[in-house]
Amino acid sequence: MTHIIATTNMKGGVGKTTLSVNLAACLVSLFQKKVLVVDLDTQINATLSLMSPQTFVTYRKERRTLKYLFEQAIQPGITPTLSTSDVICPYVCTLKGFDVLPGDLDLYDDYVVSSVLHDQALRDGTANFEQAWNHFESKLVAGILKPVMGDYDFIILDCAPGYNLLTRSSLAASHFYLLPAKPEPLSVAGIQLLERRIAKLRASHQGVDQIPTQMLGIVFSMAGGLLSSRYYSKVMQRVRQDFGETQLFKTQIPNDINVSKAVDSFKPVVLSQPSSAGAKAFAKLTQEVLQKLELVLGSKDQKSRMQLSELD
């Protein structure tokens, strides 16, 4: 089974991309999983963490970025010329089983999306724009991933900060989401706001297009010297009150200059500096993610068996 995990927070600068690429690299290098990273942020930080700017420019000239897959999905009049597999860059960081679906500086046009969906609503005879939008939202990212679902153990969706179309569509396509955060009030507020938005997203997609995603947990990063401070303790106490202890990953990612410097090598720190404090923390976190997934999936299997036995 392919597990699709979105990493997201309403606030930027919380270590979202760093978490995405290092989690992916650990799953491949330490646990022999096949992983695809999908860069859904127009800052293209995940893309440039895994390939050089020169390589990205080549891919963009060849129209091998997410932008062109979105164009094909958004505009029904366009004859598809590229498949998802055509756009994927394999063997990133020269590591077998580690692939990236490159992002782009300009992923889609809001006006085009609105115009196409308005016309579709009118053709359907309902003139229900909201219904057309919700259906499109639930299928956009999922449709692009569908052809390669069987090729990977994990697909990591690196979402943009905020709550745009692609973030909502990514959440709709994912099985789980991770919430990276800093131990500071604005970062925690971003988590709370996103949780409320996801609840509304589920409510607006009842029926055929239900949203299956669930929170896998909150990952605190870049804690630095705050770890022993009273300020940090107050923030963490607030998070535990709001979300519960089980929603917090025990492993926290420390301040480590090697994590930032790894970008210069176009490799995650777990590959460029595997003995660094940051790399060791990401390795430990990945193990915790796998353990948590096993518990969640095991609980689901048990619930399904109980429901079947009740039917019998």
Number of C-alpha atoms within 10 A of each C-alpha: 9 15 16 24 25 29 26 30 30 25 22 16 13 24 20 26 25 24 24 25 28 24 24 26 33 26 23 21 17 12 13 14 18 20 26 30 28 26 27 27 23 17 14 19 20 30 30 21 23 28 19 15 13 10 13 21 12 11 17 19 9 10 16 25 27 24 22 22 24 17 17 17 20 19 15 10 8 10 9 13 9 14 15 18 15 13 21 20 22 16 13 19 18 11 13 15 20 24 25 25 23 27 27 24 14 12 18 19 12 9 8 13 17 15 11 15 22 17 13 17 17 13 10 10 8 11 15 14 16 13 15 20 18 17 17 19 22 24 18 21 26 18 16 19 18 12 12 16 17 11 15 18 18 21 24 24 30 28 28 23 19 16 18 12 17 19 25 22 23 29 29 26 26 23 18 20 22 23 27 27 28 22 23 17 17 13 21 25 16 21 22 16 16 19 16 10 15 18 11 11 19 17 12 15 17 11 9 8 16 15 23 12 19 14 14 22 20 24 23 24 22 18 18 12 10 13 15 10 9 10 14 18 14 13 16 20 13 14 21 13 10 12 14 11 15 12 17 18 16 15 18 20 24 20 15 16 12 18 22 13 15 19 20 12 16 20 24 30 30 27 18 19 17 16 11 15 19 25 25 18 17 25 23 17 22 22 18 15 19 13 11 16 15 12 12 13 11 12 12 12 12 12 12 12 12 12 11 10 9 8 7 6
